[in-house]
Amino acid sequence: MERHVAWAVTGNPKIAFVGTGAQGASIGADFALAGLDVTFIEQWPAHVEAIRENGITVNLPTRTINAKVPALHFCQVAEIKQKFDLIFLIVKAYDTTWVTQMVAPVLAKDGFVIGLQNGMTHLNIASVVGAERTIGAVIEIASNMFVPGITNRQNDQEESWFALGAVDAAQQHRVEDVAKLLRCSGRVEVTDDIKSCKWMKLVVNAAELIPSAILNLPLADAARTPGFLEVMRQAGYEAMQAALLDGATIVPIIGLPPITTNNPERYVDRIFDEVLKTFSRPDTLTTSLQDWRKGRRAEIQEVNGYAIDILRKFGVEAPINQRVVEIALDIERGVLEASPNNASALIEFGANRRDGSSSPLS
């Protein structure tokens, strides 16, 4: 019996969660409480020590859970003797390549790295461990973490959503085994078109993450700022154009029903509306704004910048995303503050672009 069949049958693979911030810690806690063999590998020293002392605590909307989980510092990866069957990677998109290189030696020969991340990180992972050992993933959960050992997850399991798909089609038959495990933390769909699913998530991320962070507001408040929702949607429309030019198909994600429109812009609106309705609370801060408030850089180039780069390959401009990236980089350089005052300039810029040109998807 092949090794991967053995763990699929027993349901007891050796699992690592690499990057146990707000998202990774809460999902990993679900795995641990389900009785799975889980190890946390984390780069925040105080967080590792807090987990070792008190376990990982997850505050959910109506309950709190605590799980005792072995936790290792990044510097201890070289000490690991037994390889992992599954490595769930939940680090920032810009850290994907080097972190995958770090854990590649402790991945079983027939194991998988699953990138529960924003951006097209399945490509980075596959470039290190091979497409045959990579599962692409889409994640939709709102959460935050500011205290070591404690994460606040705003969507419980019935609201949390994932998609999984093999990068190498020859491995697609094995994805359901991983999905069965991940269902202990939320709804999971298995897709044979992970590229398109990843693109659809990037589209909505381009509309919500950095644009709302620029205003230093919760996502819902940014979307309610007069005139700003249209700017956010325009960023999504440009990203959708990039997706289609890159060969992606419009597919339903985050639990939406089958597509009933052939209008790309209306589908962008539909995804965005579902995020605001189901996956966002009044105080939900996007991961980008959380990064800035922690003094960290955000996933600017990996989301909005990626859409710009793809469009540029086809000789197409992405003016809204380009302006969003410019403002975001100014904020990170410290020459501009994230503030609601930034809305007016983007709204005016977007209005001028719409008056002067046709829709990017028309």
C-alpha positions, 0 to 999 in steps of 0.5 A: 500500500502506498504511503499516501493511501495509508494516511488517507485511510487512517486519517492520521497524517503528520501535519505542519502549520507553517505561519500560525498568525490569525488564520493559521492558528485558528485552523490549526486549533481546529485540527488539533481539537479534531485529534489530528497530529499537528505541529505549529511552526512560527516565526514570532518568538513570543507567539511560540512561547505563549502557545507552549505555555498556554496553548492556542486560544481562539475567540469565535463569535459565540465561543472560545476554544483552546488547543494544546499544540507543539510549537516550533520556532523557524530556527528549529526546522533543521532539527525536525527528524520525521517528515510531514505528509501535509504542510499548510502554508499560511505566511504572507504571500511575499514570504512564500518562496523562502519559507517553502525552501525552508520547509521543503527538506521536511516534506515527505516525498509524496506529501503536499504543501497547501498554500492557504494564502492570498495571491497566486502563491501556488506558483511559488510553492510549485517552483520549489517543491514541484507541481506534483507536491503542491495544492492550491487553495483559496481561503475566506475567513475574517480574523485578527491577532494582536496578542501572542497565543490568542487569535480572534476569528470572526467566522465560525466553521459554518461561515468559513470557506475554502477551495482546494485543487491540485496544481498537477492534474495527475494528483487531483484524485488525492485532493479530496483526502486533504479536503476531508481533513480541512472540513474540520475547520469549514466548508471545503470545495474541491476544484479542478480549476484552482487557477481560476479560483485563485484569480477570482479571490485575487480579484476581490482582494484587489478591490478590498484589501489595500483600497480599504487600508489606504483609508485606515478604516474597517472594510465595511466603513470604507465601502460605505464612504460616499463614492469609494465603493465605485473605486474599489469595484473599478480595482476589481474590474481591472483585476478581472480583466487581468484574470481573463487575459491570463486564461482564467474562467469566471467561476463561483467561489466563497459558496456562491451559486453557479454563475448566471451572468456572463458580465464580468463586472457584475460578477465582481460586484457579486463576489464583493457583495458576498464578502461584505455580507457574509465574511465581514463584521462592522469592525473587520480590518483587512489583513493589509490594514492589520499589517500596517498597524503592526508596522509591517508591509502589506501584500501590495505587489502580490495582489494589486501589483500582480494584476498590473503586471499581467495586464502590462504583458498584454499591453493594457493599463490598470490605472486604478490599481496603479494609483492604489499601489502608488498610494500604498507604497507612499504610506509604507515609505512614511510619506503619507498617512493612511487616512479617510482623507485619501478617499477624495483623491482616489474618487476623483481619479476614478471619476476622471478615468471613467469619464475619459475611457470605456469600461475595461471589460466592455 
